[in-house]
C-alpha cells in the first residue's frame, strides 16, 4: 500500500510540474502511469490466483445450482458434483464430475468418507461430459468396432448382461466387454481385470442430445447396470433442462 501511495504522490508531483511548464515531466508522467498500471495489474492477478488456489472447505459440499458451458451446451448442475471444486469460466471442452451411488448426488458431509474410499466397493462414479465426438454414438462404435475385437465365446451374465473377453493384442488385453442382450437397453461396458493393487474399473458411455458422456465405476456396481445407466441418463438430461 505504501509503495502505491508513493507512486501516486510522484504522479501528482509530475502533474504539477507539467502545469509549471517543465518540458521533461511528460515522460515522467507516462512512466508513472505505466508503473501504476503494472502495480494494479499484478495486484489483480495475485488476487485471482489466490481465489483459484484457495478453497473454502464449505464450498466442497456446496449443492447450490451453477451454470457451466461445455462446448455449445449450457448445463445447470450442483456445484458439489464438479471434481475441480471451482466453477469453469467461459466455455470448456469437457467437464469432470463425481457422483455418489445410489443417490447420484455430489459430495456432501454425509458421503465425504465414500468419496475418499478407494476400495473395490467404492460407490463413487466419475463422469466426463464433452461435445459429441464424431458421428458415431458410443453404441454405434461398439457395433462397428469393439464387437470385432472380442472372442466369439459369449458368457451369459446376470440380468441380461453378456460377457466377452477381448482378443489379445488389440489394446484391451485383460479387459472384458459386457453387453446388454436387451434391445431396449443399449448398454455396453468395458471392465479391467482386478489386480492385488488395483480393483476392477468399468467404463460405459452414451450420447445425450449432442453430448457424449463417459462414466467410470467399480465393477460391483455392474450388478445394478440397468438402474445405473437409466439414472445416469436422466441425471445428465436434467442438467440440460435445468432441473
PAMARTI-286484 format. One record per residue (C-alpha): residue number from 1; residue in one letter; chain; x, y, z negated. Coordinates in nm, 3 decimals, always signed. Layout:
BEGIN
+-----+----+----+---------+---------+---------+
:   i : aa : ch :       u :       v :       w :
+-----+----+----+---------+---------+---------+
: NUM :  A :  A :       X :       Y :       Z :
...
+-----+----+----+---------+---------+---------+
% end
This chain:
BEGIN
+-----+----+----+---------+---------+---------+
:   i : aa : ch :       u :       v :       w :
+-----+----+----+---------+---------+---------+
:   1 :  X :  A :  +0.000 :  +0.000 :  +0.000 :
:   2 :  X :  A :  +0.283 :  +0.239 :  -0.090 :
:   3 :  X :  A :  +0.451 :  +0.175 :  +0.246 :
:   4 :  X :  A :  +0.125 :  +0.256 :  +0.423 :
:   5 :  X :  A :  +0.089 :  +0.585 :  +0.231 :
:   6 :  X :  A :  +0.446 :  +0.683 :  +0.325 :
:   7 :  X :  A :  +0.368 :  +0.619 :  +0.691 :
:   8 :  X :  A :  +0.053 :  +0.831 :  +0.664 :
:   9 :  X :  A :  +0.244 :  +1.115 :  +0.491 :
:  10 :  X :  A :  +0.511 :  +1.101 :  +0.759 :
:  11 :  X :  A :  +0.241 :  +1.106 :  +1.023 :
:  12 :  X :  A :  +0.087 :  +1.418 :  +0.861 :
:  13 :  X :  A :  +0.426 :  +1.596 :  +0.842 :
:  14 :  X :  A :  +0.489 :  +1.521 :  +1.207 :
:  15 :  X :  A :  +0.148 :  +1.657 :  +1.299 :
:  16 :  X :  A :  +0.218 :  +1.982 :  +1.110 :
:  17 :  X :  A :  +0.550 :  +2.009 :  +1.292 :
:  18 :  X :  A :  +0.374 :  +1.985 :  +1.626 :
:  19 :  X :  A :  +0.144 :  +2.267 :  +1.524 :
:  20 :  X :  A :  +0.451 :  +2.472 :  +1.424 :
:  21 :  X :  A :  +0.589 :  +2.447 :  +1.773 :
:  22 :  X :  A :  +0.874 :  +2.195 :  +1.727 :
:  23 :  X :  A :  +0.945 :  +2.029 :  +2.064 :
:  24 :  X :  A :  +1.063 :  +1.699 :  +1.910 :
:  25 :  X :  A :  +0.767 :  +1.593 :  +1.694 :
:  26 :  X :  A :  +0.555 :  +1.441 :  +1.975 :
:  27 :  X :  A :  +0.793 :  +1.141 :  +1.988 :
:  28 :  X :  A :  +0.785 :  +1.113 :  +1.609 :
:  29 :  X :  A :  +0.407 :  +1.125 :  +1.619 :
:  30 :  X :  A :  +0.393 :  +0.843 :  +1.872 :
:  31 :  X :  A :  +0.641 :  +0.632 :  +1.677 :
:  32 :  X :  A :  +0.450 :  +0.691 :  +1.355 :
:  33 :  X :  A :  +0.124 :  +0.592 :  +1.517 :
:  34 :  X :  A :  +0.284 :  +0.280 :  +1.664 :
:  35 :  X :  A :  +0.424 :  +0.176 :  +1.325 :
:  36 :  X :  A :  +0.089 :  +0.239 :  +1.157 :
:  37 :  X :  A :  -0.095 :  +0.028 :  +1.414 :
:  38 :  X :  A :  +0.161 :  -0.250 :  +1.372 :
:  39 :  X :  A :  +0.118 :  -0.248 :  +0.994 :
:  40 :  X :  A :  -0.260 :  -0.263 :  +1.023 :
:  41 :  X :  A :  -0.243 :  -0.545 :  +1.280 :
:  42 :  X :  A :  -0.008 :  -0.755 :  +1.067 :
:  43 :  X :  A :  -0.230 :  -0.699 :  +0.762 :
:  44 :  X :  A :  -0.538 :  -0.809 :  +0.955 :
:  45 :  X :  A :  -0.355 :  -1.114 :  +1.089 :
:  46 :  X :  A :  -0.240 :  -1.210 :  +0.740 :
:  47 :  X :  A :  -0.597 :  -1.187 :  +0.611 :
:  48 :  X :  A :  -0.719 :  -1.407 :  +0.897 :
:  49 :  X :  A :  -0.452 :  -1.670 :  +0.833 :
:  50 :  X :  A :  -0.536 :  -1.669 :  +0.461 :
:  51 :  X :  A :  -0.905 :  -1.718 :  +0.536 :
:  52 :  X :  A :  -0.824 :  -2.011 :  +0.765 :
:  53 :  X :  A :  -0.586 :  -2.188 :  +0.528 :
:  54 :  X :  A :  -0.768 :  -2.134 :  +0.201 :
:  55 :  X :  A :  -1.077 :  -2.345 :  +0.147 :
:  56 :  X :  A :  -1.323 :  -2.285 :  -0.130 :
:  57 :  X :  A :  -1.394 :  -2.628 :  -0.287 :
:  58 :  X :  A :  -1.765 :  -2.548 :  -0.284 :
:  59 :  X :  A :  -1.757 :  -2.498 :  +0.092 :
:  60 :  X :  A :  -1.671 :  -2.864 :  +0.146 :
:  61 :  X :  A :  -2.019 :  -2.961 :  +0.030 :
:  62 :  X :  A :  -2.199 :  -2.660 :  +0.177 :
:  63 :  X :  A :  -2.501 :  -2.804 :  +0.357 :
:  64 :  X :  A :  -2.626 :  -2.474 :  +0.498 :
:  65 :  X :  A :  -2.700 :  -2.478 :  +0.870 :
:  66 :  X :  A :  -2.435 :  -2.343 :  +1.105 :
:  67 :  X :  A :  -2.437 :  -2.289 :  +1.481 :
:  68 :  X :  A :  -2.146 :  -2.427 :  +1.682 :
:  69 :  X :  A :  -2.096 :  -2.416 :  +2.058 :
:  70 :  X :  A :  -1.950 :  -2.729 :  +2.218 :
:  71 :  X :  A :  -1.886 :  -2.663 :  +2.585 :
:  72 :  X :  A :  -2.212 :  -2.510 :  +2.711 :
:  73 :  X :  A :  -2.421 :  -2.658 :  +2.430 :
:  74 :  X :  A :  -2.532 :  -2.474 :  +2.117 :
:  75 :  X :  A :  -2.569 :  -2.703 :  +1.815 :
:  76 :  X :  A :  -2.717 :  -2.632 :  +1.474 :
:  77 :  X :  A :  -2.589 :  -2.866 :  +1.204 :
:  78 :  X :  A :  -2.493 :  -2.872 :  +0.834 :
:  79 :  X :  A :  -2.151 :  -2.724 :  +0.758 :
:  80 :  X :  A :  -2.054 :  -3.021 :  +0.541 :
:  81 :  X :  A :  -2.062 :  -3.252 :  +0.843 :
:  82 :  X :  A :  -1.772 :  -3.069 :  +1.013 :
:  83 :  X :  A :  -1.449 :  -3.254 :  +0.937 :
:  84 :  X :  A :  -1.224 :  -2.946 :  +0.956 :
:  85 :  X :  A :  -1.439 :  -2.774 :  +0.689 :
:  86 :  X :  A :  -1.416 :  -2.449 :  +0.886 :
:  87 :  X :  A :  -1.652 :  -2.316 :  +1.149 :
:  88 :  X :  A :  -1.503 :  -2.308 :  +1.501 :
:  89 :  X :  A :  -1.507 :  -1.967 :  +1.665 :
:  90 :  X :  A :  -1.628 :  -1.942 :  +2.021 :
:  91 :  X :  A :  -1.687 :  -2.244 :  +2.239 :
:  92 :  X :  A :  -1.485 :  -2.559 :  +2.164 :
:  93 :  X :  A :  -1.420 :  -2.857 :  +2.390 :
:  94 :  X :  A :  -1.501 :  -3.111 :  +2.116 :
:  95 :  X :  A :  -1.629 :  -3.126 :  +1.760 :
:  96 :  X :  A :  -1.531 :  -3.384 :  +1.497 :
:  97 :  X :  A :  -1.786 :  -3.482 :  +1.234 :
:  98 :  X :  A :  -1.809 :  -3.718 :  +0.939 :
:  99 :  X :  A :  -2.135 :  -3.861 :  +0.811 :
: 100 :  X :  A :  -2.235 :  -4.089 :  +0.526 :
: 101 :  X :  A :  -2.428 :  -4.407 :  +0.595 :
: 102 :  X :  A :  -2.715 :  -4.468 :  +0.548 :
: 103 :  X :  A :  -2.811 :  -4.109 :  +0.463 :
: 104 :  X :  A :  -2.634 :  -3.963 :  +0.769 :
: 105 :  X :  A :  -2.563 :  -3.653 :  +0.559 :
: 106 :  X :  A :  -2.236 :  -3.468 :  +0.537 :
: 107 :  X :  A :  -2.004 :  -3.453 :  +0.237 :
: 108 :  X :  A :  -2.188 :  -3.396 :  -0.091 :
: 109 :  X :  A :  -2.083 :  -3.408 :  -0.455 :
: 110 :  X :  A :  -2.270 :  -3.737 :  -0.493 :
: 111 :  X :  A :  -2.096 :  -3.903 :  -0.196 :
: 112 :  X :  A :  -1.748 :  -3.746 :  -0.232 :
: 113 :  X :  A :  -1.596 :  -4.075 :  -0.353 :
: 114 :  X :  A :  -1.731 :  -4.257 :  -0.048 :
: 115 :  X :  A :  -1.561 :  -4.008 :  +0.185 :
: 116 :  X :  A :  -1.229 :  -4.087 :  +0.015 :
: 117 :  X :  A :  -1.287 :  -4.461 :  +0.048 :
: 118 :  X :  A :  -1.053 :  -4.629 :  +0.298 :
: 119 :  X :  A :  -1.159 :  -4.988 :  +0.224 :
: 120 :  X :  A :  -1.315 :  -5.225 :  +0.475 :
: 121 :  X :  A :  -1.659 :  -5.144 :  +0.334 :
: 122 :  X :  A :  -1.632 :  -4.765 :  +0.370 :
: 123 :  X :  A :  -1.976 :  -4.618 :  +0.458 :
: 124 :  X :  A :  -1.836 :  -4.316 :  +0.644 :
: 125 :  X :  A :  -1.898 :  -4.266 :  +1.016 :
: 126 :  X :  A :  -1.666 :  -4.046 :  +1.222 :
: 127 :  X :  A :  -1.808 :  -3.891 :  +1.537 :
: 128 :  X :  A :  -1.673 :  -3.676 :  +1.819 :
: 129 :  X :  A :  -1.903 :  -3.466 :  +2.035 :
: 130 :  X :  A :  -1.796 :  -3.330 :  +2.372 :
: 131 :  X :  A :  -1.935 :  -3.235 :  +2.710 :
: 132 :  X :  A :  -2.022 :  -3.539 :  +2.926 :
: 133 :  X :  A :  -1.702 :  -3.697 :  +3.057 :
: 134 :  X :  A :  -1.765 :  -3.784 :  +3.422 :
: 135 :  X :  A :  -2.078 :  -3.905 :  +3.599 :
: 136 :  X :  A :  -2.090 :  -4.246 :  +3.429 :
: 137 :  X :  A :  -2.253 :  -4.276 :  +3.087 :
: 138 :  X :  A :  -2.085 :  -4.495 :  +2.823 :
: 139 :  X :  A :  -2.331 :  -4.777 :  +2.904 :
: 140 :  X :  A :  -2.256 :  -4.750 :  +3.275 :
: 141 :  X :  A :  -1.883 :  -4.761 :  +3.202 :
: 142 :  X :  A :  -1.938 :  -5.088 :  +3.018 :
: 143 :  X :  A :  -2.141 :  -5.237 :  +3.301 :
: 144 :  X :  A :  -1.888 :  -5.140 :  +3.569 :
: 145 :  X :  A :  -1.553 :  -5.155 :  +3.383 :
: 146 :  X :  A :  -1.545 :  -5.323 :  +3.042 :
: 147 :  X :  A :  -1.764 :  -5.617 :  +3.147 :
: 148 :  X :  A :  -1.487 :  -5.720 :  +3.389 :
: 149 :  X :  A :  -1.219 :  -5.721 :  +3.119 :
: 150 :  X :  A :  -1.374 :  -5.974 :  +2.881 :
: 151 :  X :  A :  -1.366 :  -6.352 :  +2.871 :
: 152 :  X :  A :  -1.660 :  -6.548 :  +3.012 :
: 153 :  X :  A :  -1.737 :  -6.714 :  +2.679 :
: 154 :  X :  A :  -2.024 :  -6.539 :  +2.502 :
: 155 :  X :  A :  -2.073 :  -6.588 :  +2.130 :
: 156 :  X :  A :  -2.429 :  -6.519 :  +2.020 :
: 157 :  X :  A :  -2.432 :  -6.293 :  +1.717 :
: 158 :  X :  A :  -2.687 :  -6.175 :  +1.466 :
: 159 :  X :  A :  -2.991 :  -5.971 :  +1.561 :
: 160 :  X :  A :  -2.940 :  -5.988 :  +1.937 :
: 161 :  X :  A :  -2.575 :  -5.881 :  +1.945 :
: 162 :  X :  A :  -2.343 :  -6.096 :  +2.160 :
: 163 :  X :  A :  -1.964 :  -6.101 :  +2.127 :
: 164 :  X :  A :  -1.695 :  -6.142 :  +2.394 :
: 165 :  X :  A :  -1.319 :  -6.124 :  +2.349 :
: 166 :  X :  A :  -1.111 :  -5.904 :  +2.577 :
: 167 :  X :  A :  -0.872 :  -6.074 :  +2.817 :
: 168 :  X :  A :  -0.513 :  -6.017 :  +2.704 :
: 169 :  X :  A :  -0.302 :  -5.767 :  +2.896 :
: 170 :  X :  A :  -0.573 :  -5.510 :  +2.971 :
: 171 :  X :  A :  -0.502 :  -5.269 :  +2.688 :
: 172 :  X :  A :  -0.759 :  -5.414 :  +2.447 :
: 173 :  X :  A :  -0.560 :  -5.706 :  +2.307 :
: 174 :  X :  A :  -0.715 :  -5.848 :  +1.990 :
: 175 :  X :  A :  -1.037 :  -5.648 :  +2.030 :
: 176 :  X :  A :  -1.387 :  -5.789 :  +2.061 :
: 177 :  X :  A :  -1.673 :  -5.640 :  +2.260 :
: 178 :  X :  A :  -2.020 :  -5.655 :  +2.106 :
: 179 :  X :  A :  -2.310 :  -5.607 :  +2.345 :
: 180 :  X :  A :  -2.683 :  -5.588 :  +2.289 :
: 181 :  X :  A :  -2.882 :  -5.858 :  +2.466 :
: 182 :  X :  A :  -3.195 :  -5.644 :  +2.429 :
: 183 :  X :  A :  -3.254 :  -5.437 :  +2.748 :
: 184 :  X :  A :  -3.449 :  -5.186 :  +2.541 :
: 185 :  X :  A :  -3.141 :  -5.121 :  +2.322 :
: 186 :  X :  A :  -2.839 :  -5.045 :  +2.545 :
: 187 :  X :  A :  -2.574 :  -5.078 :  +2.275 :
: 188 :  X :  A :  -2.208 :  -5.172 :  +2.313 :
: 189 :  X :  A :  -1.922 :  -5.150 :  +2.062 :
: 190 :  X :  A :  -1.552 :  -5.235 :  +2.062 :
: 191 :  X :  A :  -1.405 :  -5.366 :  +1.736 :
: 192 :  X :  A :  -1.039 :  -5.403 :  +1.649 :
: 193 :  X :  A :  -0.908 :  -5.710 :  +1.470 :
: 194 :  X :  A :  -0.856 :  -5.666 :  +1.097 :
: 195 :  X :  A :  -0.506 :  -5.694 :  +0.953 :
: 196 :  X :  A :  -0.375 :  -5.710 :  +0.599 :
: 197 :  X :  A :  -0.312 :  -5.336 :  +0.608 :
: 198 :  X :  A :  -0.585 :  -5.201 :  +0.836 :
: 199 :  X :  A :  -0.957 :  -5.300 :  +0.825 :
: 200 :  X :  A :  -1.150 :  -5.364 :  +1.145 :
: 201 :  X :  A :  -1.287 :  -5.048 :  +1.304 :
: 202 :  X :  A :  -1.565 :  -5.039 :  +1.564 :
: 203 :  X :  A :  -1.637 :  -4.765 :  +1.814 :
: 204 :  X :  A :  -1.951 :  -4.703 :  +2.012 :
: 205 :  X :  A :  -2.072 :  -4.423 :  +2.238 :
: 206 :  X :  A :  -2.381 :  -4.284 :  +2.402 :
: 207 :  X :  A :  -2.483 :  -3.987 :  +2.613 :
: 208 :  X :  A :  -2.726 :  -3.731 :  +2.473 :
: 209 :  X :  A :  -2.863 :  -3.466 :  +2.710 :
: 210 :  X :  A :  -2.531 :  -3.384 :  +2.874 :
: 211 :  X :  A :  -2.309 :  -3.460 :  +2.574 :
: 212 :  X :  A :  -2.100 :  -3.770 :  +2.514 :
: 213 :  X :  A :  -2.096 :  -3.891 :  +2.155 :
: 214 :  X :  A :  -1.826 :  -4.131 :  +2.035 :
: 215 :  X :  A :  -1.862 :  -4.265 :  +1.683 :
: 216 :  X :  A :  -1.643 :  -4.497 :  +1.475 :
: 217 :  X :  A :  -1.728 :  -4.706 :  +1.171 :
: 218 :  X :  A :  -1.617 :  -5.006 :  +0.966 :
: 219 :  X :  A :  -1.718 :  -5.344 :  +1.109 :
: 220 :  X :  A :  -1.958 :  -5.442 :  +0.825 :
: 221 :  X :  A :  -2.191 :  -5.163 :  +0.943 :
: 222 :  X :  A :  -2.230 :  -5.355 :  +1.269 :
: 223 :  X :  A :  -2.487 :  -5.571 :  +1.090 :
: 224 :  X :  A :  -2.717 :  -5.264 :  +1.095 :
: 225 :  X :  A :  -2.637 :  -5.180 :  +1.457 :
: 226 :  X :  A :  -2.999 :  -5.118 :  +1.561 :
: 227 :  X :  A :  -3.070 :  -4.872 :  +1.284 :
: 228 :  X :  A :  -2.720 :  -4.723 :  +1.306 :
: 229 :  X :  A :  -2.740 :  -4.642 :  +1.676 :
: 230 :  X :  A :  -3.101 :  -4.525 :  +1.659 :
: 231 :  X :  A :  -3.035 :  -4.289 :  +1.369 :
: 232 :  X :  A :  -2.717 :  -4.151 :  +1.525 :
: 233 :  X :  A :  -2.906 :  -4.068 :  +1.845 :
: 234 :  X :  A :  -3.186 :  -3.898 :  +1.652 :
: 235 :  X :  A :  -2.937 :  -3.702 :  +1.442 :
: 236 :  X :  A :  -2.746 :  -3.567 :  +1.743 :
: 237 :  X :  A :  -3.070 :  -3.484 :  +1.924 :
: 238 :  X :  A :  -3.173 :  -3.294 :  +1.610 :
: 239 :  X :  A :  -2.862 :  -3.073 :  +1.641 :
: 240 :  X :  A :  -2.976 :  -2.965 :  +1.987 :
: 241 :  X :  A :  -3.329 :  -2.887 :  +1.875 :
: 242 :  X :  A :  -3.215 :  -2.705 :  +1.560 :
: 243 :  X :  A :  -3.379 :  -2.950 :  +1.316 :
+-----+----+----+---------+---------+---------+
% end
